[in-house]
Amino acid sequence: MEPTALLTTSPRSECQQLLEIARCEREIAAAEDALRGNHRDVAGLCLAISDWSVERRILEQQAGAGTDR
């Protein structure tokens, strides 16, 4: 599970933003499932959930800012 670049200088299309947000949601769900399955790397999975959640929030803010213009 490796996060993609959080910030880029080129604008993203709405479709690309939705795809990236969906990937964040899939990664968060996978990490949560692993935690529920008693995976041994609790700290790593919590960090992954945190990282993907931050990335999703950034993408959602960028998507919202793009519609305000």
PyMOL Python script that loads the backbone (N, CA, C, O; Angstrom):
from pymol import cmd

cmd.read_pdbstr("""\
ATOM      1  N   MET A   1       0.830  -1.178   0.000  1.00  0.00           N
ATOM      2  CA  MET A   1       0.000   0.000   0.000  1.00  0.00           C
ATOM      3  C   MET A   1       0.877   1.244   0.000  1.00  0.00           C
ATOM      4  O   MET A   1       1.387   1.638   1.049  1.00  0.00           O
ATOM      5  N   GLU A   2       1.059   1.862  -1.147  1.00  0.00           N
ATOM      6  CA  GLU A   2       1.858   3.071  -1.163  1.00  0.00           C
ATOM      7  C   GLU A   2       1.034   4.228  -1.704  1.00  0.00           C
ATOM      8  O   GLU A   2       0.469   4.136  -2.793  1.00  0.00           O
ATOM      9  N   PRO A   3       0.963   5.330  -0.936  1.00  0.00           N
ATOM     10  CA  PRO A   3       0.181   6.485  -1.379  1.00  0.00           C
ATOM     11  C   PRO A   3       0.766   7.096  -2.635  1.00  0.00           C
ATOM     12  O   PRO A   3       1.982   7.110  -2.826  1.00  0.00           O
ATOM     13  N   THR A   4      -0.101   7.596  -3.482  1.00  0.00           N
ATOM     14  CA  THR A   4       0.351   8.331  -4.659  1.00  0.00           C
ATOM     15  C   THR A   4       0.766   9.716  -4.218  1.00  0.00           C
ATOM     16  O   THR A   4       0.598  10.068  -3.051  1.00  0.00           O
ATOM     17  N   ALA A   5       1.302  10.504  -5.121  1.00  0.00           N
ATOM     18  CA  ALA A   5       1.716  11.867  -4.793  1.00  0.00           C
ATOM     19  C   ALA A   5       0.526  12.646  -4.258  1.00  0.00           C
ATOM     20  O   ALA A   5      -0.551  12.630  -4.854  1.00  0.00           O
ATOM     21  N   LEU A   6       0.715  13.317  -3.149  1.00  0.00           N
ATOM     22  CA  LEU A   6      -0.387  14.050  -2.529  1.00  0.00           C
ATOM     23  C   LEU A   6      -0.733  15.316  -3.298  1.00  0.00           C
ATOM     24  O   LEU A   6      -1.910  15.637  -3.466  1.00  0.00           O
ATOM     25  N   LEU A   7       0.248  16.015  -3.753  1.00  0.00           N
ATOM     26  CA  LEU A   7       0.001  17.271  -4.449  1.00  0.00           C
ATOM     27  C   LEU A   7       0.719  17.261  -5.785  1.00  0.00           C
ATOM     28  O   LEU A   7       1.860  16.810  -5.882  1.00  0.00           O
ATOM     29  N   THR A   8       0.062  17.750  -6.793  1.00  0.00           N
ATOM     30  CA  THR A   8       0.698  17.887  -8.083  1.00  0.00           C
ATOM     31  C   THR A   8       0.446  19.301  -8.581  1.00  0.00           C
ATOM     32  O   THR A   8      -0.447  19.992  -8.091  1.00  0.00           O
ATOM     33  N   THR A   9       1.234  19.721  -9.550  1.00  0.00           N
ATOM     34  CA  THR A   9       1.054  21.053 -10.096  1.00  0.00           C
ATOM     35  C   THR A   9       0.072  21.063 -11.254  1.00  0.00           C
ATOM     36  O   THR A   9      -0.478  22.115 -11.577  1.00  0.00           O
ATOM     37  N   SER A  10      -0.160  19.935 -11.880  1.00  0.00           N
ATOM     38  CA  SER A  10      -1.084  19.897 -13.007  1.00  0.00           C
ATOM     39  C   SER A  10      -2.505  19.621 -12.522  1.00  0.00           C
ATOM     40  O   SER A  10      -2.710  18.809 -11.621  1.00  0.00           O
ATOM     41  N   PRO A  11      -3.476  20.292 -13.116  1.00  0.00           N
ATOM     42  CA  PRO A  11      -4.861  20.056 -12.696  1.00  0.00           C
ATOM     43  C   PRO A  11      -5.324  18.661 -13.108  1.00  0.00           C
ATOM     44  O   PRO A  11      -4.931  18.143 -14.153  1.00  0.00           O
ATOM     45  N   ARG A  12      -6.152  18.076 -12.280  1.00  0.00           N
ATOM     46  CA  ARG A  12      -6.679  16.750 -12.578  1.00  0.00           C
ATOM     47  C   ARG A  12      -8.079  16.898 -13.152  1.00  0.00           C
ATOM     48  O   ARG A  12      -8.818  17.818 -12.802  1.00  0.00           O
ATOM     49  N   SER A  13      -8.421  15.993 -14.023  1.00  0.00           N
ATOM     50  CA  SER A  13      -9.791  15.969 -14.511  1.00  0.00           C
ATOM     51  C   SER A  13     -10.689  15.463 -13.393  1.00  0.00           C
ATOM     52  O   SER A  13     -10.227  14.776 -12.481  1.00  0.00           O
ATOM     53  N   GLU A  14     -11.949  15.795 -13.462  1.00  0.00           N
ATOM     54  CA  GLU A  14     -12.898  15.345 -12.441  1.00  0.00           C
ATOM     55  C   GLU A  14     -12.926  13.826 -12.365  1.00  0.00           C
ATOM     56  O   GLU A  14     -12.993  13.260 -11.275  1.00  0.00           O
ATOM     57  N   CYS A  15     -12.875  13.171 -13.502  1.00  0.00           N
ATOM     58  CA  CYS A  15     -12.879  11.704 -13.543  1.00  0.00           C
ATOM     59  C   CYS A  15     -11.648  11.138 -12.836  1.00  0.00           C
ATOM     60  O   CYS A  15     -11.759  10.189 -12.060  1.00  0.00           O
ATOM     61  N   GLN A  16     -10.485  11.715 -13.100  1.00  0.00           N
ATOM     62  CA  GLN A  16      -9.247  11.253 -12.461  1.00  0.00           C
ATOM     63  C   GLN A  16      -9.321  11.450 -10.951  1.00  0.00           C
ATOM     64  O   GLN A  16      -8.892  10.582 -10.191  1.00  0.00           O
ATOM     65  N   GLN A  17      -9.864  12.586 -10.513  1.00  0.00           N
ATOM     66  CA  GLN A  17      -9.992  12.834  -9.076  1.00  0.00           C
ATOM     67  C   GLN A  17     -10.894  11.790  -8.431  1.00  0.00           C
ATOM     68  O   GLN A  17     -10.588  11.282  -7.353  1.00  0.00           O
ATOM     69  N   LEU A  18     -11.998  11.471  -9.084  1.00  0.00           N
ATOM     70  CA  LEU A  18     -12.920  10.465  -8.540  1.00  0.00           C
ATOM     71  C   LEU A  18     -12.257   9.098  -8.462  1.00  0.00           C
ATOM     72  O   LEU A  18     -12.465   8.358  -7.500  1.00  0.00           O
ATOM     73  N   LEU A  19     -11.463   8.761  -9.464  1.00  0.00           N
ATOM     74  CA  LEU A  19     -10.741   7.488  -9.448  1.00  0.00           C
ATOM     75  C   LEU A  19      -9.733   7.440  -8.305  1.00  0.00           C
ATOM     76  O   LEU A  19      -9.587   6.412  -7.644  1.00  0.00           O
ATOM     77  N   GLU A  20      -9.042   8.547  -8.073  1.00  0.00           N
ATOM     78  CA  GLU A  20      -8.054   8.588  -7.000  1.00  0.00           C
ATOM     79  C   GLU A  20      -8.725   8.531  -5.628  1.00  0.00           C
ATOM     80  O   GLU A  20      -8.211   7.884  -4.716  1.00  0.00           O
ATOM     81  N   ILE A  21      -9.854   9.194  -5.476  1.00  0.00           N
ATOM     82  CA  ILE A  21     -10.601   9.139  -4.221  1.00  0.00           C
ATOM     83  C   ILE A  21     -11.089   7.713  -3.978  1.00  0.00           C
ATOM     84  O   ILE A  21     -11.019   7.212  -2.856  1.00  0.00           O
ATOM     85  N   ALA A  22     -11.581   7.065  -5.022  1.00  0.00           N
ATOM     86  CA  ALA A  22     -12.048   5.679  -4.901  1.00  0.00           C
ATOM     87  C   ALA A  22     -10.898   4.751  -4.494  1.00  0.00           C
ATOM     88  O   ALA A  22     -11.093   3.825  -3.707  1.00  0.00           O
ATOM     89  N   ARG A  23      -9.703   5.004  -5.031  1.00  0.00           N
ATOM     90  CA  ARG A  23      -8.553   4.168  -4.646  1.00  0.00           C
ATOM     91  C   ARG A  23      -8.243   4.355  -3.164  1.00  0.00           C
ATOM     92  O   ARG A  23      -7.959   3.387  -2.458  1.00  0.00           O
ATOM     93  N   CYS A  24      -8.297   5.601  -2.695  1.00  0.00           N
ATOM     94  CA  CYS A  24      -8.066   5.855  -1.267  1.00  0.00           C
ATOM     95  C   CYS A  24      -9.058   5.063  -0.425  1.00  0.00           C
ATOM     96  O   CYS A  24      -8.687   4.439   0.569  1.00  0.00           O
ATOM     97  N   GLU A  25     -10.315   5.095  -0.834  1.00  0.00           N
ATOM     98  CA  GLU A  25     -11.351   4.374  -0.085  1.00  0.00           C
ATOM     99  C   GLU A  25     -11.102   2.869  -0.082  1.00  0.00           C
ATOM    100  O   GLU A  25     -11.320   2.203   0.930  1.00  0.00           O
ATOM    101  N   ARG A  26     -10.642   2.330  -1.221  1.00  0.00           N
ATOM    102  CA  ARG A  26     -10.323   0.891  -1.279  1.00  0.00           C
ATOM    103  C   ARG A  26      -9.151   0.548  -0.365  1.00  0.00           C
ATOM    104  O   ARG A  26      -9.178  -0.471   0.326  1.00  0.00           O
ATOM    105  N   GLU A  27      -8.131   1.389  -0.361  1.00  0.00           N
ATOM    106  CA  GLU A  27      -6.955   1.139   0.478  1.00  0.00           C
ATOM    107  C   GLU A  27      -7.312   1.223   1.960  1.00  0.00           C
ATOM    108  O   GLU A  27      -6.838   0.421   2.765  1.00  0.00           O
ATOM    109  N   ILE A  28      -8.149   2.198   2.316  1.00  0.00           N
ATOM    110  CA  ILE A  28      -8.590   2.318   3.708  1.00  0.00           C
ATOM    111  C   ILE A  28      -9.383   1.081   4.109  1.00  0.00           C
ATOM    112  O   ILE A  28      -9.165   0.524   5.184  1.00  0.00           O
ATOM    113  N   ALA A  29     -10.297   0.653   3.253  1.00  0.00           N
ATOM    114  CA  ALA A  29     -11.116  -0.532   3.550  1.00  0.00           C
ATOM    115  C   ALA A  29     -10.242  -1.780   3.690  1.00  0.00           C
ATOM    116  O   ALA A  29     -10.488  -2.612   4.564  1.00  0.00           O
ATOM    117  N   ALA A  30      -9.232  -1.915   2.843  1.00  0.00           N
ATOM    118  CA  ALA A  30      -8.341  -3.081   2.920  1.00  0.00           C
ATOM    119  C   ALA A  30      -7.566  -3.090   4.236  1.00  0.00           C
ATOM    120  O   ALA A  30      -7.408  -4.138   4.861  1.00  0.00           O
ATOM    121  N   ALA A  31      -7.088  -1.925   4.649  1.00  0.00           N
ATOM    122  CA  ALA A  31      -6.351  -1.850   5.913  1.00  0.00           C
ATOM    123  C   ALA A  31      -7.273  -2.130   7.097  1.00  0.00           C
ATOM    124  O   ALA A  31      -6.880  -2.814   8.043  1.00  0.00           O
ATOM    125  N   GLU A  32      -8.494  -1.605   7.047  1.00  0.00           N
ATOM    126  CA  GLU A  32      -9.460  -1.876   8.120  1.00  0.00           C
ATOM    127  C   GLU A  32      -9.793  -3.362   8.192  1.00  0.00           C
ATOM    128  O   GLU A  32      -9.884  -3.933   9.279  1.00  0.00           O
ATOM    129  N   ASP A  33      -9.974  -3.984   7.032  1.00  0.00           N
ATOM    130  CA  ASP A  33     -10.260  -5.424   7.001  1.00  0.00           C
ATOM    131  C   ASP A  33      -9.102  -6.225   7.597  1.00  0.00           C
ATOM    132  O   ASP A  33      -9.317  -7.191   8.329  1.00  0.00           O
ATOM    133  N   ALA A  34      -7.878  -5.814   7.278  1.00  0.00           N
ATOM    134  CA  ALA A  34      -6.713  -6.509   7.817  1.00  0.00           C
ATOM    135  C   ALA A  34      -6.665  -6.374   9.343  1.00  0.00           C
ATOM    136  O   ALA A  34      -6.325  -7.327  10.045  1.00  0.00           O
ATOM    137  N   LEU A  35      -7.007  -5.187   9.848  1.00  0.00           N
ATOM    138  CA  LEU A  35      -7.044  -5.004  11.304  1.00  0.00           C
ATOM    139  C   LEU A  35      -8.091  -5.908  11.941  1.00  0.00           C
ATOM    140  O   LEU A  35      -7.844  -6.537  12.970  1.00  0.00           O
ATOM    141  N   ARG A  36      -9.263  -5.964  11.316  1.00  0.00           N
ATOM    142  CA  ARG A  36     -10.335  -6.828  11.839  1.00  0.00           C
ATOM    143  C   ARG A  36      -9.946  -8.303  11.767  1.00  0.00           C
ATOM    144  O   ARG A  36     -10.438  -9.121  12.545  1.00  0.00           O
ATOM    145  N   GLY A  37      -9.072  -8.631  10.842  1.00  0.00           N
ATOM    146  CA  GLY A  37      -8.608 -10.011  10.688  1.00  0.00           C
ATOM    147  C   GLY A  37      -7.417 -10.334  11.569  1.00  0.00           C
ATOM    148  O   GLY A  37      -6.737 -11.339  11.363  1.00  0.00           O
ATOM    149  N   ASN A  38      -7.167  -9.478  12.555  1.00  0.00           N
ATOM    150  CA  ASN A  38      -6.080  -9.693  13.519  1.00  0.00           C
ATOM    151  C   ASN A  38      -4.687  -9.709  12.895  1.00  0.00           C
ATOM    152  O   ASN A  38      -3.813 -10.459  13.329  1.00  0.00           O
ATOM    153  N   HIS A  39      -4.486  -8.871  11.869  1.00  0.00           N
ATOM    154  CA  HIS A  39      -3.160  -8.735  11.268  1.00  0.00           C
ATOM    155  C   HIS A  39      -2.182  -8.270  12.345  1.00  0.00           C
ATOM    156  O   HIS A  39      -2.548  -7.494  13.227  1.00  0.00           O
ATOM    157  N   ARG A  40      -0.961  -8.738  12.274  1.00  0.00           N
ATOM    158  CA  ARG A  40       0.022  -8.460  13.330  1.00  0.00           C
ATOM    159  C   ARG A  40       0.571  -7.039  13.289  1.00  0.00           C
ATOM    160  O   ARG A  40       1.020  -6.530  14.316  1.00  0.00           O
ATOM    161  N   ASP A  41       0.547  -6.390  12.137  1.00  0.00           N
ATOM    162  CA  ASP A  41       1.156  -5.059  12.010  1.00  0.00           C
ATOM    163  C   ASP A  41       0.124  -3.964  12.271  1.00  0.00           C
ATOM    164  O   ASP A  41      -0.244  -3.216  11.365  1.00  0.00           O
ATOM    165  N   VAL A  42      -0.332  -3.877  13.505  1.00  0.00           N
ATOM    166  CA  VAL A  42      -1.370  -2.912  13.872  1.00  0.00           C
ATOM    167  C   VAL A  42      -0.886  -1.482  13.635  1.00  0.00           C
ATOM    168  O   VAL A  42      -1.614  -0.670  13.063  1.00  0.00           O
ATOM    169  N   ALA A  43       0.322  -1.172  14.063  1.00  0.00           N
ATOM    170  CA  ALA A  43       0.843   0.190  13.909  1.00  0.00           C
ATOM    171  C   ALA A  43       0.957   0.572  12.432  1.00  0.00           C
ATOM    172  O   ALA A  43       0.600   1.686  12.049  1.00  0.00           O
ATOM    173  N   GLY A  44       1.447  -0.337  11.617  1.00  0.00           N
ATOM    174  CA  GLY A  44       1.584  -0.061  10.188  1.00  0.00           C
ATOM    175  C   GLY A  44       0.238   0.147   9.509  1.00  0.00           C
ATOM    176  O   GLY A  44       0.090   1.022   8.655  1.00  0.00           O
ATOM    177  N   LEU A  45      -0.744  -0.665   9.895  1.00  0.00           N
ATOM    178  CA  LEU A  45      -2.074  -0.524   9.307  1.00  0.00           C
ATOM    179  C   LEU A  45      -2.748   0.769   9.756  1.00  0.00           C
ATOM    180  O   LEU A  45      -3.437   1.418   8.968  1.00  0.00           O
ATOM    181  N   CYS A  46      -2.553   1.140  11.006  1.00  0.00           N
ATOM    182  CA  CYS A  46      -3.107   2.417  11.486  1.00  0.00           C
ATOM    183  C   CYS A  46      -2.462   3.582  10.739  1.00  0.00           C
ATOM    184  O   CYS A  46      -3.139   4.549  10.388  1.00  0.00           O
ATOM    185  N   LEU A  47      -1.167   3.492  10.499  1.00  0.00           N
ATOM    186  CA  LEU A  47      -0.479   4.530   9.736  1.00  0.00           C
ATOM    187  C   LEU A  47      -1.007   4.584   8.307  1.00  0.00           C
ATOM    188  O   LEU A  47      -1.208   5.668   7.759  1.00  0.00           O
ATOM    189  N   ALA A  48      -1.229   3.429   7.705  1.00  0.00           N
ATOM    190  CA  ALA A  48      -1.769   3.390   6.344  1.00  0.00           C
ATOM    191  C   ALA A  48      -3.153   4.030   6.289  1.00  0.00           C
ATOM    192  O   ALA A  48      -3.445   4.800   5.374  1.00  0.00           O
ATOM    193  N   ILE A  49      -3.998   3.719   7.255  1.00  0.00           N
ATOM    194  CA  ILE A  49      -5.337   4.308   7.302  1.00  0.00           C
ATOM    195  C   ILE A  49      -5.228   5.826   7.433  1.00  0.00           C
ATOM    196  O   ILE A  49      -5.948   6.564   6.761  1.00  0.00           O
ATOM    197  N   SER A  50      -4.340   6.281   8.287  1.00  0.00           N
ATOM    198  CA  SER A  50      -4.149   7.713   8.469  1.00  0.00           C
ATOM    199  C   SER A  50      -3.664   8.372   7.174  1.00  0.00           C
ATOM    200  O   SER A  50      -4.197   9.402   6.760  1.00  0.00           O
ATOM    201  N   ASP A  51      -2.663   7.781   6.545  1.00  0.00           N
ATOM    202  CA  ASP A  51      -2.105   8.347   5.316  1.00  0.00           C
ATOM    203  C   ASP A  51      -3.142   8.413   4.195  1.00  0.00           C
ATOM    204  O   ASP A  51      -3.282   9.439   3.528  1.00  0.00           O
ATOM    205  N   TRP A  52      -3.860   7.320   3.995  1.00  0.00           N
ATOM    206  CA  TRP A  52      -4.862   7.294   2.922  1.00  0.00           C
ATOM    207  C   TRP A  52      -6.022   8.238   3.230  1.00  0.00           C
ATOM    208  O   TRP A  52      -6.603   8.823   2.316  1.00  0.00           O
ATOM    209  N   SER A  53      -6.359   8.390   4.498  1.00  0.00           N
ATOM    210  CA  SER A  53      -7.430   9.317   4.878  1.00  0.00           C
ATOM    211  C   SER A  53      -7.034  10.762   4.590  1.00  0.00           C
ATOM    212  O   SER A  53      -7.847  11.552   4.110  1.00  0.00           O
ATOM    213  N   VAL A  54      -5.784  11.100   4.884  1.00  0.00           N
ATOM    214  CA  VAL A  54      -5.295  12.453   4.594  1.00  0.00           C
ATOM    215  C   VAL A  54      -5.288  12.691   3.088  1.00  0.00           C
ATOM    216  O   VAL A  54      -5.708  13.748   2.617  1.00  0.00           O
ATOM    217  N   GLU A  55      -4.813  11.710   2.343  1.00  0.00           N
ATOM    218  CA  GLU A  55      -4.788  11.879   0.884  1.00  0.00           C
ATOM    219  C   GLU A  55      -6.204  12.056   0.339  1.00  0.00           C
ATOM    220  O   GLU A  55      -6.435  12.905  -0.522  1.00  0.00           O
ATOM    221  N   ARG A  56      -7.149  11.262   0.833  1.00  0.00           N
ATOM    222  CA  ARG A  56      -8.536  11.397   0.384  1.00  0.00           C
ATOM    223  C   ARG A  56      -9.065  12.794   0.698  1.00  0.00           C
ATOM    224  O   ARG A  56      -9.725  13.412  -0.137  1.00  0.00           O
ATOM    225  N   ARG A  57      -8.778  13.288   1.893  1.00  0.00           N
ATOM    226  CA  ARG A  57      -9.239  14.623   2.290  1.00  0.00           C
ATOM    227  C   ARG A  57      -8.655  15.697   1.368  1.00  0.00           C
ATOM    228  O   ARG A  57      -9.363  16.619   0.962  1.00  0.00           O
ATOM    229  N   ILE A  58      -7.373  15.581   1.038  1.00  0.00           N
ATOM    230  CA  ILE A  58      -6.735  16.541   0.128  1.00  0.00           C
ATOM    231  C   ILE A  58      -7.395  16.497  -1.237  1.00  0.00           C
ATOM    232  O   ILE A  58      -7.700  17.539  -1.816  1.00  0.00           O
ATOM    233  N   LEU A  59      -7.619  15.293  -1.755  1.00  0.00           N
ATOM    234  CA  LEU A  59      -8.248  15.151  -3.063  1.00  0.00           C
ATOM    235  C   LEU A  59      -9.661  15.726  -3.064  1.00  0.00           C
ATOM    236  O   LEU A  59     -10.066  16.380  -4.025  1.00  0.00           O
ATOM    237  N   GLU A  60     -10.410  15.484  -1.991  1.00  0.00           N
ATOM    238  CA  GLU A  60     -11.766  16.018  -1.899  1.00  0.00           C
ATOM    239  C   GLU A  60     -11.750  17.538  -1.828  1.00  0.00           C
ATOM    240  O   GLU A  60     -12.614  18.195  -2.410  1.00  0.00           O
ATOM    241  N   GLN A  61     -10.775  18.104  -1.118  1.00  0.00           N
ATOM    242  CA  GLN A  61     -10.659  19.562  -1.055  1.00  0.00           C
ATOM    243  C   GLN A  61     -10.293  20.133  -2.419  1.00  0.00           C
ATOM    244  O   GLN A  61     -10.822  21.169  -2.822  1.00  0.00           O
ATOM    245  N   GLN A  62      -9.395  19.467  -3.127  1.00  0.00           N
ATOM    246  CA  GLN A  62      -9.020  19.918  -4.466  1.00  0.00           C
ATOM    247  C   GLN A  62     -10.218  19.844  -5.410  1.00  0.00           C
ATOM    248  O   GLN A  62     -10.425  20.733  -6.236  1.00  0.00           O
ATOM    249  N   ALA A  63     -10.995  18.785  -5.279  1.00  0.00           N
ATOM    250  CA  ALA A  63     -12.178  18.634  -6.140  1.00  0.00           C
ATOM    251  C   ALA A  63     -13.178  19.744  -5.825  1.00  0.00           C
ATOM    252  O   ALA A  63     -13.782  20.307  -6.738  1.00  0.00           O
ATOM    253  N   GLY A  64     -13.356  20.060  -4.563  1.00  0.00           N
ATOM    254  CA  GLY A  64     -14.268  21.123  -4.168  1.00  0.00           C
ATOM    255  C   GLY A  64     -13.785  22.480  -4.630  1.00  0.00           C
ATOM    256  O   GLY A  64     -14.587  23.313  -5.052  1.00  0.00           O
ATOM    257  N   ALA A  65     -12.481  22.715  -4.556  1.00  0.00           N
ATOM    258  CA  ALA A  65     -11.916  23.991  -4.995  1.00  0.00           C
ATOM    259  C   ALA A  65     -12.046  24.157  -6.494  1.00  0.00           C
ATOM    260  O   ALA A  65     -12.204  25.271  -6.995  1.00  0.00           O
ATOM    261  N   GLY A  66     -11.979  23.041  -7.211  1.00  0.00           N
ATOM    262  CA  GLY A  66     -12.112  23.095  -8.675  1.00  0.00           C
ATOM    263  C   GLY A  66     -13.510  23.472  -9.130  1.00  0.00           C
ATOM    264  O   GLY A  66     -13.682  24.030 -10.214  1.00  0.00           O
ATOM    265  N   THR A  67     -14.509  23.173  -8.312  1.00  0.00           N
ATOM    266  CA  THR A  67     -15.890  23.490  -8.703  1.00  0.00           C
ATOM    267  C   THR A  67     -16.270  24.904  -8.319  1.00  0.00           C
ATOM    268  O   THR A  67     -17.285  25.419  -8.787  1.00  0.00           O
ATOM    269  N   ASP A  68     -15.465  25.550  -7.467  1.00  0.00           N
ATOM    270  CA  ASP A  68     -15.772  26.912  -7.031  1.00  0.00           C
ATOM    271  C   ASP A  68     -15.320  27.960  -8.035  1.00  0.00           C
ATOM    272  O   ASP A  68     -15.693  29.126  -7.912  1.00  0.00           O
ATOM    273  N   ARG A  69     -14.547  27.583  -8.999  1.00  0.00           N
ATOM    274  CA  ARG A  69     -13.982  28.556  -9.948  1.00  0.00           C
ATOM    275  C   ARG A  69     -14.962  28.943 -10.995  1.00  0.00           C
ATOM    276  O   ARG A  69     -14.646  29.751 -11.868  1.00  0.00           O
TER     277      ARG A  69
END
""", "prot")
cmd.dss("prot")
cmd.show_as("cartoon", "prot")
cmd.util.cbc("prot")
cmd.orient("prot")
